[in-house]
Amino acid sequence: MSEQEPMSEQEGAGVPELSIVVTTYNIEAYVLECLESVAAQTLTDLEVLVVDDGSSDATPRLVADFCARDPRFVPVLLGTNSPGGVATAANAGLDLATGRWVGFVDGDDFVEPTMFERLVSAGDAGGTDLAMCEYQEVTDATSERHDPADAHRWGSLTERTYPLDVAARKQFLRFIAVPWRKLYRRSLLEEHHLRFPVSDAFYEDNPFHWFALLSARSIAVVPEVLCYHRVGRAGQTMATADERLFQIFSHHDTIHAWLERKGLVDVYDTTLLGWVVSQMEWISRRTPPPLQRRLFDTLVPVFAQYSPATLATALREGNKGPTTQRMSAAVAKREFGSFARRLSDRPGTDNPLVTAAFHLRHSGLQHTALLTSRYVRNAVRGRRLDKVVAVAGRLGRQEPTRSDLMLGLVVLQQQVRGLERQLAELTAALPARDDEKGPTLSS
C-alpha cells in the first residue's frame, strides 16, 4: 500500500488539536460520567462543545456547572428541543468547532482516557481524512458490555491506513454508521460542506456516514475498543419499538439524491440497497404485528427503485441468508402475505413465548437460559431458589407472564447445572481402569 503525504492544513495560533462535540438531551443521570471521561483525555489540547438540545430535566444545569469548572468546555444550550434526532445539536457544535480534528460523543456514553490521542495520532501518522476505532455497547440495566453487530468486520482490516477507492469505500460503508467512534479532519468537513441532514427523522448519522466516506480520500483504523455506547436506556432512540423506527428509510432518498448530485448512483446503488436490506433485517425484528403492514408499505417504494438484478447483487454482496432473501423478494413483488410469513420466523418484541421459542429453536437451551438469566438477574437476586421455583411453577396452572417465563428458564438452567455437577461427582468416584481412559465431560 502506497503511503500518502499528509494533508497541508493552515494552522493558526491558538487552534486546538481537537474539537469534541458532545450532544445531550434529558440525560441527567448520565451526563456527568460522560463529561468526566472526556475531561480525563490524555490529549489535553482540545475544546469541548457541549450542545444541549432543549432538555427539560436537570441536564442543562449540570452541563453549565461542569463547563464553569473547566475552561476547555463550552456550554451551548439550545432553548427548545429540535425535531428528529441529533442533527441540529450536532451541526450547532460543528459550526463552532475550531480544532484540526472533530470528534463526537453522545452525552450518555463514556470513553477511554486514550481514545482521542490514539485517533489523532493514527490520523496524523497516515495523513488521513478520517480515523476510526472499535466500540462496545453497554446494557443500561446490567452494565454488561458486548460487541456491536459489525464487530466481525474488523477481522478483514489488516492495514492501519486505507486509501478510499471504490472497493474500500464499500467495505467501510457496511460498518455501523455511528459518528462517535470516528474523527473527521475539519478541513474535510468544511471543504465539502458536510453536515447532518436536518429533518423530523431520527438516525441522521446514516447519511452523514455516507457523505464523509465518499468525500474522504483515506481513513486510519485503530483496532481497539476506545468508547462505550449505552443501549436500552429509557427514552433512547435505539430503544424505540414503534413506527418511528421506519423513519430510517427516509434517509435512503437523502443518500440517493446526494449520490445523484455527485454522479455516483451507478457505482454505489447495490451498496445503498444492501444498506436498506440490513436496516429491514434489524427493524423487522423490532416491529410488532400491528405495524408489519406499515413497515411493508414503507419498504415497497424504496425497493421499487431497483431492478431485480440489482437486488440479487445486493443480497449476494451482503451474504444475506434465505429468510432475508425471501423477505426482500416479497417486498420487491409487493406480496405482503409472503413478507408477513417471513416475519413469523423472527422473534417478536412483545411476546415472550415467541421470543423464547425462537431462541430455543435457533440458539439452543443453554444460550436461551443465559439470555433469560440476564433479564431476570434483579428479580432473582436475594431470593432463594425454592421461592423462584414456586413462582415459575405457575406456568402449568395459568397463562404465563413474561416474568414467569424468564424465571422458569433460569430455574431450568440451574437444574441442568445441578445434574452436571452430580454427574461429575459420580464420574470422579468410579474406579479408574488401566486399559482405558476415564470418561470426560464437555464444559
C-alpha positions in Angstrom: 0.0 0.0 0.0 1.4 3.3 -1.0 2.0 6.0 1.6 0.1 9.2 1.4 1.5 12.6 2.0 -0.1 14.4 5.0 -2.6 17.0 4.0 -1.5 20.5 4.1 -3.5 22.4 6.7 -3.4 26.0 7.8 -2.9 26.2 11.5 -3.4 29.5 13.3 -2.2 30.4 16.7 -4.5 29.0 19.4 -6.2 26.4 17.2 -6.7 23.3 19.3 -5.7 19.8 18.0 -9.3 18.6 18.5 -12.8 19.8 18.9 -15.2 17.3 20.6 -18.9 17.8 20.1 -21.0 16.3 23.0 -24.7 16.2 22.4 -27.2 15.9 25.3 -30.9 15.7 25.8 -32.6 14.7 29.1 -29.8 12.5 30.4 -29.3 14.0 33.9 -28.4 10.6 35.3 -25.5 10.0 32.8 -24.1 13.3 31.6 -21.5 13.8 34.3 -20.0 10.4 33.8 -19.7 11.3 30.1 -18.1 14.7 30.6 -15.7 13.4 33.2 -14.5 10.7 30.8 -13.9 13.4 28.2 -12.2 15.7 30.6 -9.8 12.9 31.6 -8.4 12.6 28.0 -4.6 12.2 27.7 -4.9 14.5 24.7 -5.3 17.8 26.5 -5.1 20.3 23.6 -8.8 20.2 22.9 -12.1 22.2 23.1 -15.3 20.5 24.1 -18.6 21.9 22.8 -21.4 20.5 24.9 -24.6 21.1 23.0 -27.9 20.5 24.9 -30.9 20.1 22.7 -33.5 21.8 24.9 -33.6 19.3 27.8 -36.5 19.6 30.2 -34.6 17.9 33.1 -31.5 19.0 35.1 -29.1 18.3 32.2 -28.6 22.0 31.2 -27.8 23.0 34.7 -25.3 20.1 35.1 -23.7 20.9 31.8 -23.3 24.6 32.7 -21.9 23.8 36.1 -19.4 21.4 34.7 -18.3 23.8 32.0 -17.7 26.5 34.5 -15.0 24.4 36.2 -13.0 23.6 33.0 -12.2 26.4 30.5 -11.9 23.8 27.7 -15.6 23.1 28.0 -18.1 25.4 26.3 -21.9 25.1 27.0 -24.2 25.5 24.0 -27.7 25.4 25.4 -30.4 25.4 22.8 -33.7 26.8 24.0 -36.1 24.3 22.6 -35.8 20.6 21.5 -35.3 20.2 17.8 -37.4 17.8 15.7 -35.9 14.4 14.8 -32.7 13.2 16.2 -29.3 14.7 16.9 -28.8 16.6 13.7 -29.5 20.2 14.8 -27.4 19.8 18.0 -24.5 18.2 16.2 -24.5 20.8 13.5 -24.5 23.6 16.1 -21.3 22.1 17.5 -19.8 21.7 14.1 -20.4 25.4 13.3 -18.5 26.4 16.4 -15.6 23.9 16.1 -12.1 25.3 15.5 -9.9 22.2 16.0 -7.9 20.4 13.3 -9.9 17.3 14.0 -13.5 16.9 15.1 -15.0 14.1 17.1 -18.4 13.4 18.7 -19.6 11.9 21.9 -23.1 11.0 22.9 -23.9 12.6 26.2 -24.9 9.3 27.8 -21.8 7.4 26.6 -18.3 7.3 28.0 -14.8 6.9 26.5 -11.4 5.6 27.4 -8.8 8.2 28.5 -6.6 7.5 25.5 -9.3 7.5 22.9 -8.8 10.8 21.2 -5.0 10.7 21.5 -4.9 7.3 19.8 -7.2 8.5 17.0 -5.4 11.8 16.4 -2.1 10.0 16.3 -3.3 7.4 13.8 -4.9 10.1 11.5 -1.8 12.3 11.6 0.6 9.4 11.1 -1.3 8.3 8.0 -2.1 11.7 6.7 -5.8 10.6 6.5 -9.1 12.4 6.5 -10.8 10.1 8.9 -9.8 7.8 11.8 -12.0 5.1 13.4 -11.8 2.8 16.4 -13.8 -0.1 17.8 -16.5 0.3 20.4 -18.7 -1.8 22.7 -22.3 -1.5 23.8 -23.2 -1.3 27.4 -26.6 -2.5 28.6 -28.0 0.2 30.8 -29.9 -2.2 33.2 -26.9 -4.5 33.9 -23.8 -2.6 32.8 -22.8 -5.6 30.8 -20.5 -4.9 27.8 -20.8 -6.7 24.4 -19.7 -6.2 20.9 -21.9 -4.5 18.3 -23.2 -6.3 15.3 -20.4 -5.2 13.0 -17.5 -6.3 15.3 -16.7 -9.2 12.9 -15.9 -6.8 10.1 -12.7 -5.7 11.9 -11.2 -9.1 11.1 -10.8 -8.1 7.5 -8.9 -4.9 8.3 -5.3 -5.9 8.1 -3.8 -2.5 7.4 -3.8 0.6 9.6 -4.5 3.1 6.8 -6.6 2.8 3.7 -6.8 4.9 0.6 -10.5 5.1 -0.1 -11.0 3.7 -3.5 -14.4 2.3 -4.5 -13.8 -1.1 -3.0 -12.6 0.3 0.3 -15.4 2.8 0.5 -17.9 -0.1 0.0 -16.2 -2.0 2.7 -16.4 0.8 5.3 -19.9 1.8 4.3 -21.0 -1.6 5.7 -19.9 -0.7 9.2 -22.5 0.7 11.6 -22.8 4.4 10.8 -22.2 5.9 14.3 -20.1 9.1 14.2 -18.8 8.9 17.7 -16.1 6.3 17.0 -14.6 8.4 14.3 -12.5 11.5 13.9 -13.0 13.9 11.0 -10.4 16.3 9.7 -12.2 19.6 10.0 -10.8 20.8 6.6 -12.6 17.8 5.0 -15.9 18.9 6.6 -15.6 22.5 5.5 -14.3 21.8 2.0 -17.2 19.5 1.2 -19.8 21.4 3.4 -20.6 18.2 5.3 -23.3 18.5 7.9 -26.0 16.2 9.3 -29.3 16.4 7.3 -32.0 18.1 9.4 -35.5 16.7 9.3 -38.1 15.2 11.7 -36.5 11.8 11.2 -34.0 10.0 13.5 -30.8 8.2 12.6 -29.2 11.2 10.7 -25.8 9.6 11.3 -26.5 7.2 8.4 -26.4 9.8 5.6 -23.5 11.7 7.4 -21.6 8.4 7.3 -22.1 8.1 3.6 -21.2 11.8 2.9 -18.0 11.6 4.9 -16.7 8.3 3.5 -17.5 9.2 -0.1 -15.8 12.6 0.3 -12.7 11.5 2.2 -9.5 10.3 0.5 -8.3 8.0 3.2 -9.0 6.5 6.6 -6.9 5.3 9.6 -8.1 2.4 11.8 -7.4 1.8 15.4 -8.4 -1.8 16.3 -9.0 -1.1 19.9 -12.2 -0.6 21.9 -12.0 3.0 23.0 -15.6 4.1 23.6 -18.7 2.6 25.1 -22.2 3.2 23.8 -25.1 2.8 26.3 -28.1 0.8 25.0 -31.5 0.0 26.4 -31.9 3.4 28.2 -35.4 4.7 28.5 -36.1 7.5 26.1 -33.2 6.5 23.8 -33.8 6.5 20.0 -32.4 2.9 19.8 -34.9 1.7 22.3 -37.8 2.9 20.1 -40.2 0.0 19.3 -42.8 1.7 17.2 -43.3 3.2 13.7 -40.7 5.9 14.4 -38.2 3.2 13.5 -39.4 3.3 9.9 -38.1 6.9 9.6 -34.7 5.5 8.9 -35.8 4.5 5.4 -36.4 8.2 4.5 -32.6 8.6 4.6 -32.4 6.3 1.6 -33.8 9.1 -0.5 -31.4 11.6 1.1 -28.4 9.4 0.3 -29.7 8.6 -3.2 -30.2 12.3 -4.0 -26.7 13.0 -2.8 -25.3 10.2 -5.0 -27.2 11.6 -8.0 -25.7 15.1 -7.5 -22.2 13.5 -7.3 -22.8 11.2 -10.3 -22.2 8.1 -8.2 -25.5 6.3 -8.3 -24.3 3.6 -10.7 -21.3 3.0 -8.5 -23.0 2.6 -5.2 -26.6 1.5 -5.9 -26.1 -2.1 -4.8 -24.3 -0.9 -1.6 -27.2 1.5 -0.9 -29.8 -1.2 -1.4 -27.8 -3.5 0.7 -27.9 -0.9 3.5 -31.7 -0.8 3.1 -31.9 -4.6 3.4 -29.8 -4.6 6.5 -32.0 -1.9 8.1 -35.0 -4.0 7.2 -33.5 -7.0 9.0 -32.8 -5.0 12.1 -36.2 -3.2 12.2 -38.3 -6.2 11.3 -37.1 -7.9 14.5 -38.5 -5.0 16.5 -41.8 -4.5 14.6 -44.9 -5.7 16.5 -47.5 -7.4 14.4 -49.9 -4.5 14.1 -47.2 -2.4 12.4 -45.9 -5.0 10.0 -48.1 -3.7 7.2 -46.9 -0.2 7.8 -43.3 -1.4 7.6 -44.1 -3.3 4.3 -45.7 -0.2 2.8 -42.7 1.9 3.7 -40.3 -0.5 2.1 -42.2 -1.1 -1.2 -41.4 2.3 -2.8 -37.7 2.0 -1.9 -37.3 -1.4 -3.4 -39.3 -0.3 -6.5 -36.4 2.0 -7.4 -34.1 -1.0 -8.1 -34.1 -3.8 -10.7 -34.3 -7.5 -9.8 -30.6 -7.8 -10.9 -29.5 -5.0 -8.6 -31.4 -6.6 -5.6 -29.8 -10.0 -6.4 -26.3 -8.4 -6.4 -27.0 -6.5 -3.2 -28.1 -9.7 -1.4 -25.1 -11.6 -2.7 -22.6 -8.9 -1.7 -24.2 -8.7 1.7 -24.1 -12.5 2.2 -27.8 -12.5 3.2 -29.4 -15.7 4.2 -32.6 -17.4 2.9 -35.0 -15.7 5.2 -33.8 -12.2 4.2 -33.7 -13.2 0.6 -37.4 -14.2 0.8 -38.4 -11.1 2.7 -36.7 -8.9 0.1 -38.3 -10.8 -2.8 -41.7 -10.4 -1.1 -41.2 -6.6 -0.9 -40.0 -6.4 -4.4 -43.0 -8.3 -5.7 -45.4 -6.4 -3.4 -46.6 -9.6 -1.7 -47.5 -8.7 1.9 -48.6 -12.2 2.8 -45.3 -13.7 2.0 -43.5 -10.9 3.8 -45.6 -11.5 6.9 -44.9 -15.2 6.8 -41.2 -14.5 6.8 -41.6 -12.3 9.9 -43.1 -15.3 11.7 -39.7 -16.8 11.8 -38.3 -13.8 13.7 -38.6 -13.3 17.5 -41.3 -10.8 18.4 -40.6 -7.9 20.7 -43.7 -8.1 22.9 -44.5 -11.8 23.1 -42.1 -13.6 25.5 -43.3 -17.1 24.4 -42.5 -16.3 20.7 -39.1 -14.9 21.8 -38.2 -17.9 23.9 -39.4 -20.3 21.2 -37.3 -18.5 18.6 -34.1 -18.7 20.8 -34.7 -22.3 21.8 -35.2 -23.2 18.1 -32.2 -21.3 16.8 -29.8 -21.0 19.7 -30.4 -24.0 22.0 -31.3 -24.3 25.6 -28.0 -23.1 27.1 -27.9 -19.9 25.2 -31.6 -19.2 25.8 -31.2 -19.8 29.5 -28.2 -17.4 29.5 -30.2 -14.7 27.9 -33.1 -15.1 30.2 -30.9 -15.2 33.3 -29.6 -11.8 32.4 -33.1 -10.5 32.0 -34.2 -11.6 35.5 -31.0 -11.0 37.4 -32.6 -8.3 39.5 -35.7 -10.4 40.1 -33.8 -13.4 41.3 -31.2 -11.5 43.3 -31.7 -12.1 47.1 -34.4 -14.8 46.6 -34.0 -18.5 47.5 -34.2 -20.8 44.5 -37.3 -22.6 46.0 -39.1 -19.3 46.0 -38.2 -18.8 42.4 -39.4 -22.3 41.6 -42.7 -21.5 43.3 -43.2 -18.5 41.1 -42.2 -20.3 37.9 -44.5 -23.2 38.9 -47.5 -21.1 37.8 -46.5 -21.9 34.2 -48.5 -25.1 34.5 -51.6 -23.6 36.1 -52.3 -20.3 34.3 -51.4 -18.1 31.4 -47.7 -17.3 31.9 -46.5 -13.8 32.3 -43.2 -12.5 30.9 -41.6 -12.9 34.3 -42.9 -16.4 34.7 -41.3 -17.5 31.5 -38.0 -15.8 32.2 -37.8 -17.2 35.8 -38.8 -20.7 34.6 -36.0 -20.8 32.1 -33.5 -19.7 34.8 -34.7 -22.5 37.0 -34.2 -24.9 34.2 -30.7 -23.7 33.7 -30.0 -24.1 37.5 -31.4 -27.7 37.3 -29.2 -28.6 34.3 -26.1 -27.3 36.1 -27.1 -29.3 39.2 -27.3 -32.5 37.1 -23.9 -31.8 35.5 -22.3 -31.4 39.0 -23.9 -34.7 40.2 -22.7 -36.5 37.0 -19.2 -35.1 37.5 -19.1 -36.3 41.2 -20.3 -39.8 40.2 -17.7 -40.0 37.4 -14.9 -39.0 39.8 -15.9 -41.7 42.2 -15.6 -44.5 39.6 -12.5 -46.7 39.9 -10.0 -46.0 37.1 -9.2 -48.7 34.7 -5.7 -49.3 33.4 -6.8 -50.3 29.9 -8.9 -47.2 29.0 -9.1 -43.5 29.7 -11.7 -42.3 32.0 -14.8 -40.5 30.7 -14.6 -36.8 30.0 -17.3 -34.1 30.2 -17.6 -31.2 27.9 -17.9 -27.9 29.6 
